[in-house]
Amino acid sequence: MILTSVIGGMGTVLGPFIGSFIVVPVSEIVKYLLEEQFTGIHLIIYGVILMVIVLVMPEGIVVKIKKMLKSR
């Protein structure tokens, strides 16, 4: 649950919703495709997604999208 908030944006109302729309499908697809061959691979992918988001967009996806829309 924390992962969805961090990815979406912790200080926003929409952040956890947007984060869940990203995390849940990725999780299910990875589990379906790779879980038989690599047990626990979805946890590694969670970690990679979290590191990329924190490095590229530390405030979350929603805040980044709002900034992009305001600049246009």
Jmol script that loads the backbone (N, CA, C; Angstrom):
load data "model"
ATOM      1  N   MET A   1       0.820  -1.193   0.000  1.00  0.00           N
ATOM      2  CA  MET A   1       0.000   0.000   0.000  1.00  0.00           C
ATOM      3  C   MET A   1       0.862   1.254   0.000  1.00  0.00           C
ATOM      4  N   ILE A   2       1.983   1.200   0.659  1.00  0.00           N
ATOM      5  CA  ILE A   2       2.873   2.359   0.679  1.00  0.00           C
ATOM      6  C   ILE A   2       3.465   2.593  -0.699  1.00  0.00           C
ATOM      7  N   LEU A   3       3.747   1.527  -1.410  1.00  0.00           N
ATOM      8  CA  LEU A   3       4.332   1.643  -2.744  1.00  0.00           C
ATOM      9  C   LEU A   3       3.416   2.431  -3.674  1.00  0.00           C
ATOM     10  N   THR A   4       2.126   2.191  -3.614  1.00  0.00           N
ATOM     11  CA  THR A   4       1.205   2.923  -4.485  1.00  0.00           C
ATOM     12  C   THR A   4       1.185   4.409  -4.146  1.00  0.00           C
ATOM     13  N   SER A   5       1.281   4.739  -2.870  1.00  0.00           N
ATOM     14  CA  SER A   5       1.303   6.148  -2.466  1.00  0.00           C
ATOM     15  C   SER A   5       2.586   6.842  -2.906  1.00  0.00           C
ATOM     16  N   VAL A   6       3.706   6.169  -2.754  1.00  0.00           N
ATOM     17  CA  VAL A   6       4.987   6.767  -3.138  1.00  0.00           C
ATOM     18  C   VAL A   6       5.047   6.985  -4.639  1.00  0.00           C
ATOM     19  N   ILE A   7       4.603   6.015  -5.400  1.00  0.00           N
ATOM     20  CA  ILE A   7       4.648   6.134  -6.858  1.00  0.00           C
ATOM     21  C   ILE A   7       3.688   7.219  -7.343  1.00  0.00           C
ATOM     22  N   GLY A   8       2.483   7.242  -6.812  1.00  0.00           N
ATOM     23  CA  GLY A   8       1.499   8.220  -7.260  1.00  0.00           C
ATOM     24  C   GLY A   8       1.771   9.619  -6.754  1.00  0.00           C
ATOM     25  N   GLY A   9       2.182   9.737  -5.517  1.00  0.00           N
ATOM     26  CA  GLY A   9       2.426  11.038  -4.896  1.00  0.00           C
ATOM     27  C   GLY A   9       1.817  11.058  -3.503  1.00  0.00           C
ATOM     28  N   MET A  10       2.663  11.136  -2.497  1.00  0.00           N
ATOM     29  CA  MET A  10       2.190  10.981  -1.126  1.00  0.00           C
ATOM     30  C   MET A  10       1.378  12.172  -0.624  1.00  0.00           C
ATOM     31  N   GLY A  11       1.610  13.346  -1.108  1.00  0.00           N
ATOM     32  CA  GLY A  11       0.922  14.527  -0.615  1.00  0.00           C
ATOM     33  C   GLY A  11      -0.345  14.864  -1.364  1.00  0.00           C
ATOM     34  N   THR A  12      -0.832  13.958  -2.182  1.00  0.00           N
ATOM     35  CA  THR A  12      -2.003  14.240  -3.016  1.00  0.00           C
ATOM     36  C   THR A  12      -3.112  13.239  -2.733  1.00  0.00           C
ATOM     37  N   VAL A  13      -4.315  13.606  -3.123  1.00  0.00           N
ATOM     38  CA  VAL A  13      -5.453  12.706  -2.967  1.00  0.00           C
ATOM     39  C   VAL A  13      -5.468  11.679  -4.096  1.00  0.00           C
ATOM     40  N   LEU A  14      -5.128  12.108  -5.294  1.00  0.00           N
ATOM     41  CA  LEU A  14      -5.140  11.203  -6.446  1.00  0.00           C
ATOM     42  C   LEU A  14      -3.923  10.288  -6.515  1.00  0.00           C
ATOM     43  N   GLY A  15      -2.877  10.608  -5.796  1.00  0.00           N
ATOM     44  CA  GLY A  15      -1.636   9.845  -5.868  1.00  0.00           C
ATOM     45  C   GLY A  15      -1.787   8.354  -5.642  1.00  0.00           C
ATOM     46  N   PRO A  16      -2.394   7.933  -4.545  1.00  0.00           N
ATOM     47  CA  PRO A  16      -2.550   6.494  -4.323  1.00  0.00           C
ATOM     48  C   PRO A  16      -3.408   5.800  -5.378  1.00  0.00           C
ATOM     49  N   PHE A  17      -4.401   6.511  -5.904  1.00  0.00           N
ATOM     50  CA  PHE A  17      -5.232   5.907  -6.950  1.00  0.00           C
ATOM     51  C   PHE A  17      -4.428   5.695  -8.229  1.00  0.00           C
ATOM     52  N   ILE A  18      -3.692   6.700  -8.634  1.00  0.00           N
ATOM     53  CA  ILE A  18      -2.865   6.588  -9.833  1.00  0.00           C
ATOM     54  C   ILE A  18      -1.783   5.534  -9.620  1.00  0.00           C
ATOM     55  N   GLY A  19      -1.184   5.535  -8.451  1.00  0.00           N
ATOM     56  CA  GLY A  19      -0.164   4.532  -8.132  1.00  0.00           C
ATOM     57  C   GLY A  19      -0.709   3.125  -8.187  1.00  0.00           C
ATOM     58  N   SER A  20      -1.925   2.925  -7.702  1.00  0.00           N
ATOM     59  CA  SER A  20      -2.509   1.587  -7.734  1.00  0.00           C
ATOM     60  C   SER A  20      -2.845   1.159  -9.158  1.00  0.00           C
ATOM     61  N   PHE A  21      -3.218   2.123 -10.015  1.00  0.00           N
ATOM     62  CA  PHE A  21      -3.483   1.777 -11.409  1.00  0.00           C
ATOM     63  C   PHE A  21      -2.208   1.396 -12.150  1.00  0.00           C
ATOM     64  N   ILE A  22      -1.065   1.752 -11.608  1.00  0.00           N
ATOM     65  CA  ILE A  22       0.208   1.355 -12.200  1.00  0.00           C
ATOM     66  C   ILE A  22       0.716   0.061 -11.576  1.00  0.00           C
ATOM     67  N   VAL A  23       0.700  -0.013 -10.257  1.00  0.00           N
ATOM     68  CA  VAL A  23       1.317  -1.131  -9.539  1.00  0.00           C
ATOM     69  C   VAL A  23       0.550  -2.438  -9.710  1.00  0.00           C
ATOM     70  N   VAL A  24      -0.762  -2.404  -9.577  1.00  0.00           N
ATOM     71  CA  VAL A  24      -1.546  -3.643  -9.605  1.00  0.00           C
ATOM     72  C   VAL A  24      -1.462  -4.345 -10.958  1.00  0.00           C
ATOM     73  N   PRO A  25      -1.672  -3.664 -12.091  1.00  0.00           N
ATOM     74  CA  PRO A  25      -1.541  -4.377 -13.364  1.00  0.00           C
ATOM     75  C   PRO A  25      -0.129  -4.910 -13.612  1.00  0.00           C
ATOM     76  N   VAL A  26       0.887  -4.106 -13.278  1.00  0.00           N
ATOM     77  CA  VAL A  26       2.268  -4.576 -13.465  1.00  0.00           C
ATOM     78  C   VAL A  26       2.510  -5.822 -12.624  1.00  0.00           C
ATOM     79  N   SER A  27       2.032  -5.811 -11.392  1.00  0.00           N
ATOM     80  CA  SER A  27       2.202  -6.957 -10.507  1.00  0.00           C
ATOM     81  C   SER A  27       1.538  -8.210 -11.073  1.00  0.00           C
ATOM     82  N   GLU A  28       0.313  -8.069 -11.513  1.00  0.00           N
ATOM     83  CA  GLU A  28      -0.418  -9.224 -12.027  1.00  0.00           C
ATOM     84  C   GLU A  28       0.197  -9.757 -13.318  1.00  0.00           C
ATOM     85  N   ILE A  29       0.627  -8.870 -14.191  1.00  0.00           N
ATOM     86  CA  ILE A  29       1.247  -9.311 -15.444  1.00  0.00           C
ATOM     87  C   ILE A  29       2.554 -10.044 -15.165  1.00  0.00           C
ATOM     88  N   VAL A  30       3.365  -9.490 -14.279  1.00  0.00           N
ATOM     89  CA  VAL A  30       4.647 -10.130 -13.955  1.00  0.00           C
ATOM     90  C   VAL A  30       4.418 -11.468 -13.282  1.00  0.00           C
ATOM     91  N   LYS A  31       3.484 -11.532 -12.363  1.00  0.00           N
ATOM     92  CA  LYS A  31       3.189 -12.808 -11.698  1.00  0.00           C
ATOM     93  C   LYS A  31       2.722 -13.846 -12.707  1.00  0.00           C
ATOM     94  N   TYR A  32       1.865 -13.441 -13.626  1.00  0.00           N
ATOM     95  CA  TYR A  32       1.344 -14.369 -14.622  1.00  0.00           C
ATOM     96  C   TYR A  32       2.436 -14.879 -15.563  1.00  0.00           C
ATOM     97  N   LEU A  33       3.297 -13.977 -16.015  1.00  0.00           N
ATOM     98  CA  LEU A  33       4.295 -14.341 -17.013  1.00  0.00           C
ATOM     99  C   LEU A  33       5.549 -15.000 -16.424  1.00  0.00           C
ATOM    100  N   LEU A  34       5.987 -14.566 -15.259  1.00  0.00           N
ATOM    101  CA  LEU A  34       7.312 -14.968 -14.782  1.00  0.00           C
ATOM    102  C   LEU A  34       7.348 -15.709 -13.455  1.00  0.00           C
ATOM    103  N   GLU A  35       6.242 -15.824 -12.750  1.00  0.00           N
ATOM    104  CA  GLU A  35       6.284 -16.383 -11.399  1.00  0.00           C
ATOM    105  C   GLU A  35       6.692 -17.857 -11.378  1.00  0.00           C
ATOM    106  N   GLU A  36       6.329 -18.618 -12.396  1.00  0.00           N
ATOM    107  CA  GLU A  36       6.704 -20.034 -12.418  1.00  0.00           C
ATOM    108  C   GLU A  36       8.212 -20.214 -12.556  1.00  0.00           C
ATOM    109  N   GLN A  37       8.852 -19.344 -13.315  1.00  0.00           N
ATOM    110  CA  GLN A  37      10.289 -19.469 -13.545  1.00  0.00           C
ATOM    111  C   GLN A  37      11.103 -18.790 -12.457  1.00  0.00           C
ATOM    112  N   PHE A  38      10.650 -17.642 -11.984  1.00  0.00           N
ATOM    113  CA  PHE A  38      11.398 -16.850 -11.008  1.00  0.00           C
ATOM    114  C   PHE A  38      10.486 -16.508  -9.831  1.00  0.00           C
ATOM    115  N   THR A  39      10.585 -17.265  -8.774  1.00  0.00           N
ATOM    116  CA  THR A  39       9.761 -17.008  -7.602  1.00  0.00           C
ATOM    117  C   THR A  39      10.168 -15.684  -6.953  1.00  0.00           C
ATOM    118  N   GLY A  40       9.202 -14.836  -6.683  1.00  0.00           N
ATOM    119  CA  GLY A  40       9.456 -13.555  -6.036  1.00  0.00           C
ATOM    120  C   GLY A  40       9.944 -12.460  -6.958  1.00  0.00           C
ATOM    121  N   ILE A  41       9.895 -12.663  -8.262  1.00  0.00           N
ATOM    122  CA  ILE A  41      10.387 -11.654  -9.201  1.00  0.00           C
ATOM    123  C   ILE A  41       9.581 -10.365  -9.124  1.00  0.00           C
ATOM    124  N   HIS A  42       8.305 -10.479  -8.739  1.00  0.00           N
ATOM    125  CA  HIS A  42       7.485  -9.266  -8.652  1.00  0.00           C
ATOM    126  C   HIS A  42       8.019  -8.312  -7.577  1.00  0.00           C
ATOM    127  N   LEU A  43       8.631  -8.836  -6.541  1.00  0.00           N
ATOM    128  CA  LEU A  43       9.201  -7.982  -5.500  1.00  0.00           C
ATOM    129  C   LEU A  43      10.424  -7.222  -6.014  1.00  0.00           C
ATOM    130  N   ILE A  44      11.199  -7.867  -6.853  1.00  0.00           N
ATOM    131  CA  ILE A  44      12.355  -7.197  -7.462  1.00  0.00           C
ATOM    132  C   ILE A  44      11.880  -6.084  -8.387  1.00  0.00           C
ATOM    133  N   ILE A  45      10.835  -6.359  -9.155  1.00  0.00           N
ATOM    134  CA  ILE A  45      10.300  -5.352 -10.070  1.00  0.00           C
ATOM    135  C   ILE A  45       9.698  -4.186  -9.284  1.00  0.00           C
ATOM    136  N   TYR A  46       9.037  -4.468  -8.152  1.00  0.00           N
ATOM    137  CA  TYR A  46       8.558  -3.389  -7.278  1.00  0.00           C
ATOM    138  C   TYR A  46       9.719  -2.501  -6.856  1.00  0.00           C
ATOM    139  N   GLY A  47      10.810  -3.110  -6.449  1.00  0.00           N
ATOM    140  CA  GLY A  47      11.980  -2.350  -6.015  1.00  0.00           C
ATOM    141  C   GLY A  47      12.552  -1.487  -7.113  1.00  0.00           C
ATOM    142  N   VAL A  48      12.641  -2.030  -8.319  1.00  0.00           N
ATOM    143  CA  VAL A  48      13.168  -1.269  -9.456  1.00  0.00           C
ATOM    144  C   VAL A  48      12.251  -0.092  -9.779  1.00  0.00           C
ATOM    145  N   ILE A  49      10.942  -0.338  -9.815  1.00  0.00           N
ATOM    146  CA  ILE A  49       9.989   0.741 -10.092  1.00  0.00           C
ATOM    147  C   ILE A  49      10.104   1.823  -9.029  1.00  0.00           C
ATOM    148  N   LEU A  50      10.191   1.414  -7.775  1.00  0.00           N
ATOM    149  CA  LEU A  50      10.295   2.379  -6.687  1.00  0.00           C
ATOM    150  C   LEU A  50      11.563   3.210  -6.788  1.00  0.00           C
ATOM    151  N   MET A  51      12.692   2.581  -7.087  1.00  0.00           N
ATOM    152  CA  MET A  51      13.949   3.326  -7.222  1.00  0.00           C
ATOM    153  C   MET A  51      13.899   4.319  -8.375  1.00  0.00           C
ATOM    154  N   VAL A  52      13.340   3.905  -9.501  1.00  0.00           N
ATOM    155  CA  VAL A  52      13.260   4.796 -10.659  1.00  0.00           C
ATOM    156  C   VAL A  52      12.362   5.989 -10.352  1.00  0.00           C
ATOM    157  N   ILE A  53      11.215   5.748  -9.756  1.00  0.00           N
ATOM    158  CA  ILE A  53      10.293   6.835  -9.436  1.00  0.00           C
ATOM    159  C   ILE A  53      10.920   7.795  -8.434  1.00  0.00           C
ATOM    160  N   VAL A  54      11.567   7.272  -7.401  1.00  0.00           N
ATOM    161  CA  VAL A  54      12.167   8.136  -6.383  1.00  0.00           C
ATOM    162  C   VAL A  54      13.313   8.949  -6.965  1.00  0.00           C
ATOM    163  N   LEU A  55      14.079   8.383  -7.870  1.00  0.00           N
ATOM    164  CA  LEU A  55      15.187   9.122  -8.472  1.00  0.00           C
ATOM    165  C   LEU A  55      14.727  10.138  -9.508  1.00  0.00           C
ATOM    166  N   VAL A  56      13.749   9.776 -10.323  1.00  0.00           N
ATOM    167  CA  VAL A  56      13.317  10.635 -11.422  1.00  0.00           C
ATOM    168  C   VAL A  56      12.239  11.618 -10.979  1.00  0.00           C
ATOM    169  N   MET A  57      11.280  11.140 -10.216  1.00  0.00           N
ATOM    170  CA  MET A  57      10.157  11.967  -9.767  1.00  0.00           C
ATOM    171  C   MET A  57       9.946  11.775  -8.269  1.00  0.00           C
ATOM    172  N   PRO A  58      10.758  12.378  -7.420  1.00  0.00           N
ATOM    173  CA  PRO A  58      10.645  12.140  -5.978  1.00  0.00           C
ATOM    174  C   PRO A  58       9.317  12.590  -5.374  1.00  0.00           C
ATOM    175  N   GLU A  59       8.630  13.515  -6.023  1.00  0.00           N
ATOM    176  CA  GLU A  59       7.347  13.967  -5.490  1.00  0.00           C
ATOM    177  C   GLU A  59       6.183  13.109  -5.962  1.00  0.00           C
ATOM    178  N   GLY A  60       6.420  12.200  -6.886  1.00  0.00           N
ATOM    179  CA  GLY A  60       5.385  11.301  -7.381  1.00  0.00           C
ATOM    180  C   GLY A  60       4.920  11.674  -8.780  1.00  0.00           C
ATOM    181  N   ILE A  61       4.158  10.793  -9.366  1.00  0.00           N
ATOM    182  CA  ILE A  61       3.707  10.966 -10.748  1.00  0.00           C
ATOM    183  C   ILE A  61       2.665  12.075 -10.858  1.00  0.00           C
ATOM    184  N   VAL A  62       1.750  12.152  -9.917  1.00  0.00           N
ATOM    185  CA  VAL A  62       0.668  13.136  -9.999  1.00  0.00           C
ATOM    186  C   VAL A  62       1.215  14.556  -9.970  1.00  0.00           C
ATOM    187  N   VAL A  63       2.153  14.825  -9.086  1.00  0.00           N
ATOM    188  CA  VAL A  63       2.732  16.168  -9.003  1.00  0.00           C
ATOM    189  C   VAL A  63       3.480  16.503 -10.287  1.00  0.00           C
ATOM    190  N   LYS A  64       4.185  15.539 -10.843  1.00  0.00           N
ATOM    191  CA  LYS A  64       4.911  15.760 -12.095  1.00  0.00           C
ATOM    192  C   LYS A  64       3.942  16.057 -13.239  1.00  0.00           C
ATOM    193  N   ILE A  65       2.838  15.356 -13.301  1.00  0.00           N
ATOM    194  CA  ILE A  65       1.836  15.579 -14.339  1.00  0.00           C
ATOM    195  C   ILE A  65       1.217  16.971 -14.175  1.00  0.00           C
ATOM    196  N   LYS A  66       0.919  17.363 -12.933  1.00  0.00           N
ATOM    197  CA  LYS A  66       0.341  18.699 -12.688  1.00  0.00           C
ATOM    198  C   LYS A  66       1.307  19.793 -13.138  1.00  0.00           C
ATOM    199  N   LYS A  67       2.601  19.628 -12.848  1.00  0.00           N
ATOM    200  CA  LYS A  67       3.594  20.618 -13.269  1.00  0.00           C
ATOM    201  C   LYS A  67       3.667  20.709 -14.789  1.00  0.00           C
ATOM    202  N   MET A  68       3.601  19.565 -15.461  1.00  0.00           N
ATOM    203  CA  MET A  68       3.661  19.568 -16.917  1.00  0.00           C
ATOM    204  C   MET A  68       2.435  20.253 -17.515  1.00  0.00           C
ATOM    205  N   LEU A  69       1.261  20.036 -16.926  1.00  0.00           N
ATOM    206  CA  LEU A  69       0.041  20.655 -17.446  1.00  0.00           C
ATOM    207  C   LEU A  69       0.022  22.165 -17.193  1.00  0.00           C
ATOM    208  N   LYS A  70       0.560  22.613 -16.059  1.00  0.00           N
ATOM    209  CA  LYS A  70       0.614  24.041 -15.770  1.00  0.00           C
ATOM    210  C   LYS A  70       1.563  24.783 -16.699  1.00  0.00           C
ATOM    211  N   SER A  71       2.641  24.111 -17.094  1.00  0.00           N
ATOM    212  CA  SER A  71       3.622  24.772 -17.958  1.00  0.00           C
ATOM    213  C   SER A  71       3.099  24.935 -19.384  1.00  0.00           C
ATOM    214  N   ARG A  72       2.103  24.205 -19.758  1.00  0.00           N
ATOM    215  CA  ARG A  72       1.533  24.318 -21.115  1.00  0.00           C
ATOM    216  C   ARG A  72       0.492  25.336 -21.094  1.00  0.00           C
TER     217      ARG A  72
END
end "model"
wireframe off; spacefill off
backbone 0.3
color backbone group
